[in-house]
């Protein structure tokens, strides 16, 4: 069984990887649009090849972050513990005299 610190660290890692994955997805979309625009405006230019390179880098980073996130979630240690479970109402309490 995983200790509490291991569980907290893995939850923190999952949360951070989700944020990073979103950042890389936005970066990949931005560079895909830039590559398409630059390729249309001036094909075979240096700017187009730089855009292609940056698109490849962001796509690789996105795939790496997604694989790490999937690996962390598949271990089962990323399941959050419910420390503050909601209280259930046991019904009205009446004082019997």
Order of alpha helices (4+ residues) and beta strands (2+ residues): alpha-alpha
